[in-house]
């Protein structure tokens, strides 16, 4: 879990939170709030052909809490918000959608024994080409039959033993699980083992590491053609040479092998390597570039970070052999943070702003994931703006399909007065299944586009209270026997209060 926690803890500074944020001794900041909303839609059901164009009013209550802590022995950052919602016309049954993203690390014994923990819950697509997919957090309101609750957790104790100034002996054991409420065949438990050496203080000019890592996923479904488990093992040596305070050369060499279902003749083991460099011209900027190879193909990598008083910008490109369960665990969280490091919440839904992208179709098939993600947030005196772009390509090991998707999101907010804020936002997603011959009359399952645009007007009633009115237009293209494409108009009234 360590990589996930480092990602979570990488932004923001500790300090008193605006709009009700509190800071406790030891650098702990938290915030509590509630979002109450009523939403009217003129097209609530995107699947049942007898209910197309059905009007609906959704009522939702979403209490939430965010926390960021930097204590002497415990560090944490996260968000939790259970969305309680119900319809008032077609389907009056109350439901709950849980949103959780929490990472923490505890120092059990001084500089020796640590425990990392990570828990995450969200709503995911059953099928990336299905109705409502990729249209934002509140897609769970649709009676689409294509959305499921997904939850995952990881617990990972690890130890560090110092061998003088020469090296540190590192060991880690991890255990976790991923659960889908409406797709139990994709549920999985996973085990992790890491052990190796990392250079000590004597190698500041040329740091190095030699690490073994083994991961195993066991699936609830043991009857599919993808098998009942996947196993990955690798031994990698890494080293760097610090050329100057601004430049560093990086290299790695190792061996990797896997035990998982694949098409006949495919390699499942081989040498892996990489060569690259890192440039840090100042404390605000980092750029790493390189090129490497594995038995499943060669690829470049990119990691870019820029942080300034008004601007934050990041970009990353990676390629890895993975699973749906692991991709969900590693997916980007909290695209925007405020000055305290707490996530910025969507004023309509009450959950954190997140990357615009299509979650993958659920499967227990291993695949090679190539992923690019970039995003920028800018803040002026009265105007705030941001965008994010995502691209993913999944090359499946058994079916040999190459599925890809794009996501683009943009938003801009303007203070019209000290108490009145106008926000405009737009998003577009594209999903290409990589499978031909799935074109019914009047529609296409091969390449699906969805987009939305909206306006939001927010009135502050006080330091901790606001009311908002929002309008969104959505084009929800999906495939049925007659190739139906659903357009929707949605109006929402929202009350937000921070305690």
C-alpha atoms as one frame of an Amber mdcrd trajectory, in Angstrom:
protein
   0.000   0.000   0.000   2.970   2.295   0.430   2.753   3.802  -3.064  -0.905
   4.677  -2.585  -0.245   6.384   0.738   2.668   8.365  -0.654   0.420   9.547
  -3.469  -2.261  10.621  -1.007   0.149  12.476   1.251   1.956  14.273  -1.540
  -0.022  17.541  -1.754  -1.048  20.380   0.457   0.175  21.819   3.738  -1.235
  21.485   7.223  -3.065  24.515   8.563  -6.423  25.790   9.735  -9.133  24.813
   7.250 -11.442  27.459   5.788 -15.208  27.129   6.046 -15.190  25.252   9.308
 -11.904  23.342   9.066 -10.263  22.642  12.420  -6.660  21.936  13.278  -5.787
  19.884  16.333  -2.412  19.660  18.087   0.113  17.608  16.151  -0.904  18.947
  12.742  -4.322  17.310  12.363  -6.884  19.033  10.160 -10.439  17.897   9.654
 -13.713  19.146   8.227 -17.309  17.956   8.546 -20.286  18.834   6.404 -23.603
  17.835   4.872 -24.948  18.232   1.334 -28.728  18.062   0.820 -30.001  18.004
  -2.759 -33.111  17.557  -4.875 -32.574  16.696  -8.551 -35.124  16.620 -11.377
 -34.332  14.670 -14.555 -36.383  14.213 -17.713 -34.751  10.853 -18.553 -34.186
   8.772 -15.414 -34.005   5.303 -16.973 -31.469   4.552 -19.687 -31.963   0.787
 -19.989 -35.611  -0.236 -19.931 -37.138   0.730 -23.360 -40.578   1.026 -21.777
 -39.346   3.769 -19.404 -37.372   6.012 -21.768 -38.006   9.654 -21.092 -39.336
   8.860 -17.640 -39.234  11.848 -15.322 -37.866  11.459 -11.818 -36.981  13.498
  -8.755 -34.071  12.256  -6.654 -33.569  13.341  -3.045 -30.131  12.907  -1.515
 -28.480  13.435   1.868 -24.692  13.179   1.971 -22.900  13.724   5.306 -19.146
  13.830   4.816 -15.848  14.184   6.657 -12.340  14.930   5.411  -9.147  14.561
   7.444  -5.426  15.207   7.022  -3.031  14.359   9.837   0.701  14.656  10.310
   1.355  13.413  13.832   4.608  12.179  15.306   3.636   8.496  14.958   0.549
   8.572  12.720  -0.121  10.208   9.364  -3.415  10.035   7.502  -5.452  11.659
   4.779  -8.890  10.822   3.533 -12.570  11.415   2.801 -15.747   9.515   3.631
 -19.282  10.306   2.501 -22.279   7.920   2.407 -24.795   9.178  -0.173 -28.335
   8.345   0.998 -30.727   8.765  -1.938 -34.200   7.866  -3.150 -36.533   8.629
  -6.033 -39.982  10.102  -5.515 -41.786   9.009  -8.724 -40.640   5.744 -10.307
 -38.490   4.015  -7.682 -38.981   5.150  -4.075 -36.689   2.563  -2.494 -33.905
   4.229  -0.492 -30.330   3.306  -1.387 -26.802   4.090  -0.205 -23.676   4.766
  -2.252 -20.494   4.863  -0.171 -17.506   7.011  -1.137 -14.310   6.444   0.833
 -10.655   7.185   0.225  -8.443   6.861   3.300  -4.716   6.252   3.603  -2.702
   6.064   6.821   0.664   4.933   8.136   1.622   4.299  11.762   5.097   4.042
  13.294   4.677   1.192  15.792   8.334   1.004  16.894  10.619   3.973  16.403
  12.248   3.845  12.961  11.790   0.043  12.852   8.213  -1.251  12.554   5.468
   0.475  10.545   1.920  -0.364   9.421   0.305   1.082   6.295  -3.421   0.943
   5.679  -5.573   1.980   2.727  -9.323   1.725   2.183 -11.378   2.854  -0.789
 -15.022   2.684  -1.857 -16.781   4.090  -4.904 -19.228   3.249  -7.676 -17.918
   1.437 -10.760 -19.212   0.247 -14.122 -20.110  -3.372 -14.683 -19.565  -2.766
 -18.404 -17.645   0.241 -19.749 -19.944   0.412 -22.787 -23.114   0.324 -20.705
 -25.565   3.079 -19.838 -24.422   5.924 -17.627 -20.769   4.836 -17.675 -18.167
   7.541 -17.219 -20.559  10.406 -16.534 -19.478  11.350 -13.041 -20.068  10.420
  -9.451 -23.863  10.752  -9.501 -24.310   8.129 -12.230 -25.452   5.797  -9.441
 -28.779   7.689  -9.486 -29.647   6.091 -12.834 -31.778   2.990 -12.970 -29.261
   1.626 -15.431 -28.311  -1.767 -13.993 -24.701  -0.963 -14.913 -23.384   0.541
 -11.661 -22.057  -1.417  -8.684 -20.558  -0.524  -5.318 -16.889  -1.470  -5.114
 -14.808  -1.510  -1.932 -11.196  -2.412  -1.325  -8.773  -2.387   1.579  -5.100
  -3.120   2.155  -3.171  -3.646   5.406   0.589  -3.769   5.136   3.006  -4.036
   8.098   6.682  -3.557   7.216  10.022  -3.386   8.978  13.314  -1.559   8.444
  16.566  -2.812   9.947  19.567  -0.505   9.601  22.859  -2.184   8.656  25.009
   0.716   9.800  25.464   3.419   7.162  25.738   0.875   4.346  22.187  -0.373
   3.791  18.713  -0.951   5.235  17.038  -4.359   5.246  13.397  -3.904   4.223
  10.532  -6.425   4.564   6.791  -6.006   3.935   3.775  -8.325   4.147   0.422
  -7.156   2.827  -3.099  -8.547   2.791  -6.231  -7.075   1.230  -9.520  -7.659
  -0.551 -11.701  -6.140  -3.288 -15.498  -6.603  -3.163 -18.132  -5.743  -5.796
 -21.690  -5.731  -4.433 -23.293  -6.753  -7.768 -20.457  -8.788  -9.305 -19.271
 -11.295  -6.716 -17.405 -13.351  -9.333 -14.931 -10.457  -9.557 -14.300 -10.336
  -5.797 -10.696 -11.097  -4.869  -8.317 -11.383  -1.954  -4.664 -10.525  -2.416
  -1.367 -11.195  -0.687   1.874  -9.214  -1.007   5.448 -10.003   0.024   8.397
  -7.638  -0.385  11.947  -7.997   0.870  15.286  -6.483  -0.040  18.045  -3.997
   0.589  18.163  -0.233   0.173  21.319   1.849   0.282  22.248   3.759   3.424
  23.830   7.117   4.163  27.173   6.148   2.583  25.585   6.065  -0.896  24.000
   9.507  -1.174  25.765  10.124  -4.495  24.776   6.733  -5.918  21.704   5.323
  -4.119  20.645   1.764  -4.956  18.138  -0.949  -4.030  17.589  -4.665  -4.630
  13.970  -5.732  -3.998  11.929  -8.928  -4.411   8.159  -8.451  -4.794   5.504
 -11.142  -5.067   1.747 -10.571  -5.462  -1.110 -13.073  -5.639  -4.827 -12.480
  -6.379  -7.361 -15.220  -5.594 -10.803 -14.777  -7.205 -14.173 -15.948  -5.913
 -14.977 -17.300  -9.388 -12.937 -20.458 -10.051 -14.936 -21.620 -13.094 -13.978
 -19.054 -15.745 -11.422 -19.491 -18.517  -9.223 -16.914 -16.754  -8.429 -19.266
 -13.848  -9.002 -18.760 -10.146  -5.834 -16.746  -9.391  -3.015 -14.615 -10.798
   0.529 -14.448  -9.435   3.317 -11.972 -10.239   6.915 -12.104  -9.025   9.912
  -9.920  -9.765  13.417  -9.149  -8.553  14.647  -5.673  -9.509  17.872  -3.820
  -8.859  17.730  -0.024  -9.151  20.424   2.602  -8.998  20.823   6.320  -9.605
  23.757   8.659 -10.036  23.404  12.212  -8.741  25.151  14.312 -11.391  24.318
  17.656  -9.759  21.692  19.088  -7.400  19.374  19.385 -10.446  20.145  16.240
 -12.475  20.079  12.516 -11.735  20.525   9.448 -13.966  18.320   6.394 -13.204
  18.575   2.742 -14.248  17.074  -0.628 -13.312  17.580  -4.284 -14.240  15.673
  -7.352 -13.095  13.602 -10.407 -13.893   9.827 -10.865 -13.746   7.533 -13.866
 -14.080   3.814 -14.498 -13.813   1.360 -17.343 -13.424  -1.942 -16.287 -15.007
  -4.248 -17.160 -17.885  -2.965 -16.029 -21.279  -3.406 -16.812 -24.946  -1.348
 -19.653 -26.396   2.260 -18.773 -27.134   2.402 -15.635 -24.990   5.392 -15.028
 -22.745   4.823 -14.832 -18.991   8.407 -14.204 -17.853  11.519 -12.346 -18.909
  14.065  -9.622 -18.248  12.954  -6.105 -17.361  15.065  -2.946 -17.579  14.843
   0.837 -17.716  17.048   3.865 -18.368  16.103   7.434 -17.628  16.782  10.644
 -15.776  15.270  13.094 -13.290  15.412  16.888 -13.418  14.580  19.031 -10.356
  15.445  22.669 -11.232  13.785  23.938  -8.039  11.728  22.590  -5.095   8.493
  23.227  -7.030   9.303  21.205 -10.161  10.139  17.543 -10.866  10.419  15.777
 -14.239  11.364  12.120 -14.726  11.637  10.593 -18.193  12.850   7.217 -19.351
  12.432   4.128 -21.481  12.271   0.483 -20.482  11.354  -3.029 -21.508   9.508
  -6.049 -20.125   8.556  -9.400 -21.580   5.158  -7.938 -22.569   6.657  -5.004
 -24.490   8.830  -1.883 -24.371   7.545   1.460 -23.171   8.432   4.974 -22.049
   7.591   6.473 -18.661   6.894  10.023 -17.484   6.381  11.688 -14.116   5.941
  15.476 -13.905   4.971  17.677 -10.960   4.788  21.470 -10.690   3.447  23.355
  -7.691   3.187  27.101  -7.208   1.130  29.461  -5.080  -1.548  29.716  -7.778
  -0.890  26.712 -10.030  -0.589  22.944  -9.610   0.135  20.735 -12.617   0.874
  17.013 -12.867   1.346  14.491 -15.653   2.199  10.786 -15.669   2.557   7.981
 -18.200   3.059   4.358 -17.120   2.742   0.812 -18.459   2.183  -2.216 -16.249
   0.711  -5.710 -16.165  -2.306  -5.503 -13.868  -5.881  -6.513 -13.024  -9.170
  -4.624 -12.610  -8.871  -4.974  -8.847  -5.351  -3.510  -8.737  -6.241  -0.715
 -11.169  -9.086   0.414  -8.933  -6.802   0.445  -5.892  -4.153   2.526  -7.690
  -6.511   4.906  -9.501  -5.864   8.621  -9.108  -7.679  10.312  -6.221  -8.332
  13.906  -5.206  -7.601  15.801  -8.426  -7.773  19.103  -6.535  -6.750  20.022
  -2.972  -7.265  23.240  -1.041  -4.601  25.139   0.902  -4.882  22.708   3.830
  -4.309  19.658   1.619  -7.905  18.486   1.995  -9.735  17.443  -1.193 -11.917
  19.981  -3.022 -15.522  18.754  -3.093 -17.986  18.979  -5.959 -20.662  21.420
  -4.700 -23.426  19.432  -6.436 -22.584  15.869  -5.347 -20.643  16.507  -2.132
 -17.844  14.083  -3.095 -14.271  15.020  -4.150 -13.542  16.202  -7.682 -12.074
  13.267  -9.536 -10.461  12.440 -12.856 -12.827  12.249 -15.854 -12.503   8.661
 -17.067 -14.402   5.446 -17.786 -13.877   2.686 -15.236 -12.982  -0.604 -16.975
 -15.348  -3.484 -17.638 -15.180  -5.989 -14.776 -13.163  -9.103 -15.599 -10.696
 -11.463 -13.936  -8.511 -11.393 -17.036  -5.000  -9.935 -16.681  -4.039  -7.124
 -19.048  -1.258  -4.692 -19.913  -2.376  -1.189 -18.955  -0.825   1.854 -20.634
  -2.070   4.994 -18.908  -1.596   8.753 -19.352  -3.007  11.310 -16.936  -2.520
  15.058 -16.666  -4.335  17.780 -14.788  -3.922  21.422 -13.825  -5.595  23.682
 -11.287  -5.168  27.461 -11.290  -6.441  29.969  -8.744  -6.632  33.742  -9.221
  -8.039  36.541  -7.146 -11.632  35.945  -8.272 -11.350  33.123 -10.815 -10.450
  29.449 -10.463 -10.031  27.002 -13.339  -8.841  23.478 -13.972  -8.757  20.628
 -16.443  -7.843  16.942 -16.554  -7.109  14.559 -19.424  -6.902  10.772 -19.134
  -6.119   8.034 -21.641  -5.984   4.295 -21.013  -5.296   1.313 -23.235  -5.820
  -2.230 -21.985  -4.334  -5.145 -23.951  -6.038  -8.260 -22.590  -3.918 -11.372
 -22.187  -6.548 -13.971 -23.149  -9.000 -12.305 -25.540  -6.214 -10.289 -27.253
  -8.522  -7.229 -27.436  -7.085  -3.717 -27.197  -9.665  -1.597 -25.381  -9.045
   2.147 -24.967 -10.772   5.157 -23.452 -10.361   8.929 -23.260 -11.640  11.393
 -20.701 -11.475  15.211 -20.743 -12.898  17.459 -18.046 -12.776  21.252 -17.586
 -14.212  23.655 -15.042 -14.047  27.380 -14.291 -15.506  29.330 -11.359 -15.853
  33.095 -10.997 -16.708  35.160  -7.923 -19.432  37.519  -9.154 -19.563  39.132
  -5.722 -18.268  38.282  -2.238 -21.240  35.939  -1.759 -22.149  34.815  -5.300
 -20.155  32.282  -7.383 -20.802  31.099 -10.958 -19.311  27.814 -12.185 -19.241
  26.306 -15.676 -18.037  22.765 -16.387 -17.906  20.257 -19.216 -16.743  16.673
 -19.680 -16.319  14.176 -22.526 -15.504  10.473 -22.500 -14.885   8.033 -25.340
 -14.790   4.255 -25.034 -13.508   1.937 -27.775 -14.151  -1.732 -26.989 -11.625
  -2.980 -29.534 -14.171  -5.555 -30.695 -15.702  -5.409 -34.161 -19.023  -6.800
 -35.288 -21.017  -5.499 -32.292 -23.036  -2.912 -34.221 -26.801  -3.264 -33.802
 -29.288  -1.371 -35.925 -28.876   2.353 -35.349 -26.081   2.120 -32.737 -22.485
   1.106 -32.174 -20.861  -0.775 -29.313 -17.436  -0.399 -30.888 -16.960   3.291
 -30.122 -19.107   5.125 -27.582 -19.059   8.887 -26.912 -20.626  10.610 -23.912
 -20.500  14.248 -22.916 -22.051  16.690 -20.497 -22.061  20.433 -19.818 -23.493
  22.427 -16.968 -23.815  25.687 -15.082 -23.879  26.197 -11.319 -24.799  29.299
  -9.317 -23.837  29.309  -5.616 -24.981  31.806  -2.989 -23.082  31.938   0.300
 -25.427  32.480   3.223 -22.574  32.627   5.716 -19.047  31.448   6.367 -20.177
  27.816   6.545 -23.469  27.672   4.608 -24.418  27.954   0.940 -27.247  27.152
  -1.471 -26.762  26.298  -5.155 -28.814  25.799  -8.300 -27.371  23.671 -11.117
 -28.353  22.743 -14.671 -26.679  19.883 -16.587 -27.242  18.547 -20.094 -25.991
  15.003 -20.725 -25.682  12.945 -23.864 -25.736   9.339 -22.644 -25.065   7.236
 -25.721 -25.372   3.517 -25.089 -26.414   0.471 -27.082 -29.669  -1.458 -27.086
 -31.317  -3.497 -29.830 -32.415  -0.309 -31.590 -29.234   1.663 -30.854 -30.917
   4.126 -28.472 -29.042   7.288 -27.542 -30.361   9.067 -24.448 -30.273  12.823
 -23.917 -31.015  14.191 -20.487 -31.730  17.560 -18.872 -31.123  17.746 -15.151
 -31.845  20.517 -12.616 -30.594  20.380  -9.019 -31.075  22.462  -5.878 -28.387
  21.942  -3.221 -27.897  23.044   0.381 -24.366  22.740   1.829 -23.307  23.294
   5.417 -19.862  22.814   6.948 -19.618  22.294  10.700
